[in-house]
Amino acid sequence: MSKPTTKKHKRLALKLLGLAFLLIPLALSFAPSDSIAKQPNKGESETVRSTTNKDGIQWDLQTGRQIYHNQIDIMKQKGIKVDNDPQMVGRLITIMNRLKKKSLIPDIPYEVHYIDTSVVNAVCYPGGGIMFFKGLFDPHYGLVDAKSNDEIAAVMGHEIAHATLRHGYKGYKKRQTLRMIGAIGSVATGAIGTDVGKIFDSVFDASTGIYLPAYSRKNEAAADLEGMITMMGAGYNPEKAIQVWDRAAKKSGNKGIKSVINFQSSIYSSHPSNNNRAKMLTKHLENLRRTTARK
């Protein structure tokens, strides 16, 4: 009596498992596309700005921003000073307001806070919540010249691009699909109730007690390009983006820097850099300027 039932359940489970795997590309197809560099027939590289969409934007505006504000509250509770440099905060807000007008989604309620810690990073959560950490401007192990609005715009444009390209939401949808596959797969293997784990695209920083968004290399490359396009539109010098990420590539391999900072939660780790990154941006800039000249 039990054997036919078991075989029937297994056949059903296998069908469900196959369906689940078919849902992966379907789920990801609804995610926003990224800016790309493609090869047209002429053999000359072409830079194409992405289009984006607002499908599921409430997740960004509610869940993403709730996480963002929660992380700020955690730091305040630990005694970490937030926005204690009015001049820097004012500059960050001014730069943000210029950039958002030229972003793919200008009506996101962006906000930025300056965090007084040695963390060498800047991040943007889904929904437009931005953090700039003081360590990013350290003259020795930091990345950005605190006196340069263009360099700040290069980093902020990159971070805003993660929000406008919906990288956080895209990761969320992928996690949801994989969780569903795990649940269905457990039926096929007889492991109902087994914890299949969670995929969480973030890195924990012990010094602040918060989670910082983390993205794939593909996402980072897309944010590089979209960030450059955004800062150009806002009137900032795009050459600074190339200089900043070239500097990041060099500093990320510096053993002296690694020994004095929390490398895993730094911009050098969370924004993987290599020599090709600056080269790709250089090519993109050439293409963008050539396209502009033709108009």
C-alpha positions, 0 to 999 in steps of 0.5 A, a space after each residue: 500500500 505504501 510503495 505505490 504512494 511513495 512512487 507517486 509522490 516521488 514522481 510528483 516531487 521530481 516534476 515539481 523540482 523540474 518546474 522549479 529549475 525552469 522558474 529560475 530564468 523566468 524570475 530573473 527575467 523580471 529583474 532590471 537589466 544592467 548597463 553593458 558594453 557590447 560588440 557591434 558588427 563593426 568590431 568597435 565596442 559600444 557602450 549602452 546605458 541600461 533601462 530599468 524598471 520599478 517592478 517590485 519597487 515597494 520592496 526597495 522602499 519598505 524593506 530596503 530602507 527599513 534595513 538601512 535605518 535599522 543599521 543607523 540606529 544600531 550604530 547610534 546605540 553603540 555610540 558611533 557618531 552620525 553626521 557629526 561633521 556638518 560641512 561634510 554632510 552638507 557637501 554629501 547632500 549637495 552632491 547626492 541631489 545633483 546626481 539623483 536628478 540624472 540617475 535612472 530613477 530620480 524619484 527614489 527618496 535618497 538620503 545620505 549619512 556620514 558615519 564617523 568610523 574608520 571603516 573604509 567604505 561607502 554603500 547604498 542600500 536598496 531604496 536609496 539609503 547611502 552611507 559614507 564612512 570617515 575612513 574612506 577619506 583617510 589620507 593613508 589607507 582611504 580611497 577618496 580625496 576629501 577635498 575633491 567633489 568629483 571623487 566623492 561623486 564618482 563613488 556616490 554615483 557608483 553606489 546610487 547605481 546599485 539602487 537604480 539598477 535594482 541590484 538588491 531587489 534582483 538578489 532578493 528575487 534570486 534568493 526567493 527562487 532558490 529557497 523555493 527550489 530548496 523546499 521543493 527539492 527537499 520533497 524529492 529527497 525526503 528531507 522535508 523540514 531541512 534548513 536549506 540555508 539563506 543567501 544574504 548578499 551582505 558583509 558584516 562589519 564587527 566594528 560597527 555591528 551592521 551589515 553592509 550590502 555586497 554585490 557580484 562582480 557583474 553588478 559592480 561592473 554595471 554600477 561602474 558604468 552607470 555611475 560614470 554616466 550619472 556623474 557625467 550627466 550631473 556635470 562632474 569630471 568622469 576622469 575621476 571615476 577612472 582614477 578612483 577605481 585605478 587607485 582602488 586596484 592598487 591599494 587593494 593589493 597593499 599588504 600594509 593597508 590590509 594590516 591596519 583596516 578591516 579589509 573584508 568590510 572595506 571598499 577594497 573587498 566589497 568592490 573587487 578591483 583589478 586593472 581591467 576595471 579602470 581600463 573598461 571605464 576608460 573605454 566606456 568614457 571614450 565611447 560616451 564622448 564619441 557618441 556625444 560628439 556625434 549628436 
